[in-house]
């Protein structure tokens, strides 16, 4: 008979020490976001269990230089409604990238995570910075491999 192995709280504590770093200037936005979401959820580990957070933390640097293919900078439109009449706001991907690239990457990753308290906790372990400097050298992050 085969036994099913589930992650425990000890596995969660061991995974909390793992940190990865990603240079956004080398990767396309969507492919990078998918790989970051997998790392945050822990789907890249053999002990993946949906109800236990065994994912690693991820640091993204050079967010303002993230790559986008095709004409998406002009053609992709993000809309947000404030809830009031006349409160529909629209911005292109290029505008969002120039105003707040950190927010753009965080939103792309957050929308790929579970819509629950666990997903909120995973999002908290994502740190995005506009430039190449980050204050997380003490975590000794390893480079996250992202296929092209």
C-alpha positions in Angstrom: 0.0 0.0 0.0 1.3 3.4 -0.9 1.5 6.1 1.7 0.7 9.7 0.9 3.2 12.2 2.4 2.0 15.6 3.6 4.0 18.7 4.6 4.1 19.4 8.3 4.7 22.6 10.3 8.4 21.6 10.6 8.6 21.6 6.8 7.0 25.1 6.8 9.7 26.4 9.2 12.5 24.8 7.1 11.1 26.4 3.9 10.8 29.8 5.5 14.6 30.1 5.3 14.7 29.7 1.5 14.9 32.9 -0.6 15.4 33.4 -4.3 16.4 36.5 -6.3 15.2 37.3 -9.8 16.6 40.0 -12.1 13.5 41.3 -14.0 15.6 42.9 -16.8 16.4 39.4 -18.1 12.9 38.0 -18.2 9.5 38.5 -19.9 6.8 39.6 -17.4 4.3 36.7 -17.8 6.9 33.8 -17.7 8.6 35.4 -14.8 5.4 35.8 -12.8 4.4 32.1 -13.4 7.8 30.9 -12.1 7.7 33.3 -9.1 4.1 32.1 -8.2 5.3 28.5 -8.3 8.2 29.2 -6.0 5.9 31.2 -3.5 3.4 28.3 -3.4 6.1 25.6 -3.1 4.9 23.8 -6.2 8.5 23.2 -7.2 9.1 21.0 -4.1 8.2 17.3 -3.8 6.4 17.9 -0.5 3.9 20.4 -1.9 0.7 20.5 0.1 -2.0 23.0 -0.8 -3.0 23.8 2.8 0.6 24.3 4.1 2.8 27.1 3.0 6.1 25.6 2.2 7.0 28.1 -0.5 10.2 30.2 -0.5 10.5 34.0 -0.4 11.3 35.8 -3.7 13.1 39.1 -4.3 12.7 40.8 -7.7 15.2 43.5 -8.7 15.3 45.9 -11.7 11.5 46.0 -11.9 11.4 49.0 -14.2 13.3 47.1 -16.9 11.0 44.1 -17.1 10.5 42.8 -20.7 7.2 42.8 -22.5 6.8 41.3 -25.9 4.9 42.6 -28.9 2.8 45.8 -28.7 1.4 45.0 -25.2 2.8 48.3 -23.8 0.3 50.2 -25.8 -2.5 47.6 -26.5 -3.0 46.1 -23.0 -5.4 48.2 -21.0 -6.0 47.8 -17.2 -9.2 49.1 -15.9 -10.3 49.8 -12.4 -13.7 51.0 -11.1 -13.9 53.0 -7.9 -17.5 52.1 -7.3 -18.8 55.6 -8.1 -20.4 56.8 -11.2 -17.8 58.1 -13.6 -15.1 56.3 -11.6 -13.8 54.0 -14.3 -10.1 54.5 -14.7 -8.0 53.0 -17.5 -4.3 52.8 -17.9 -2.1 51.1 -20.5 0.6 48.6 -19.5 3.2 51.2 -20.5 1.8 53.8 -18.2 1.7 51.3 -15.3 5.2 50.3 -16.0 6.5 53.9 -16.0 4.5 54.9 -12.8 4.8 51.8 -10.6 6.6 48.8 -12.0 6.7 47.2 -8.5 2.9 47.2 -8.4 2.7 45.8 -11.9 4.8 42.7 -11.0 3.2 42.2 -7.6 -0.3 42.3 -9.3 0.8 39.8 -12.0 2.1 37.3 -9.4 -0.8 37.9 -6.9 -3.4 37.0 -9.5 -1.7 33.6 -10.0 -1.8 32.7 -6.3 -4.7 31.3 -4.3 -7.5 33.7 -3.4 -7.3 33.0 0.4 -5.4 33.8 3.5 -2.7 31.5 2.4 -2.3 33.5 -0.9 -2.1 36.7 1.1 0.7 35.2 3.2 2.5 34.1 0.1 2.2 37.6 -1.4 3.8 39.0 1.7 7.0 37.0 1.0 7.3 38.7 -2.4 9.6 41.7 -2.4 9.9 43.9 -5.5 12.4 46.7 -6.0 12.8 49.2 -8.8 16.6 49.2 -8.9 19.3 46.7 -8.4 19.7 47.4 -4.7 17.8 45.4 -2.1 18.1 45.1 1.8 17.8 41.3 1.9 21.4 40.3 1.7 21.2 38.6 5.1 18.7 36.0 3.6 21.5 34.9 1.2 19.1 34.5 -1.8 19.9 32.0 -4.6 19.2 32.8 -8.2 15.8 31.5 -9.4 16.0 29.6 -12.6 13.4 30.7 -15.2 13.3 29.0 -18.6 13.2 31.4 -21.6 
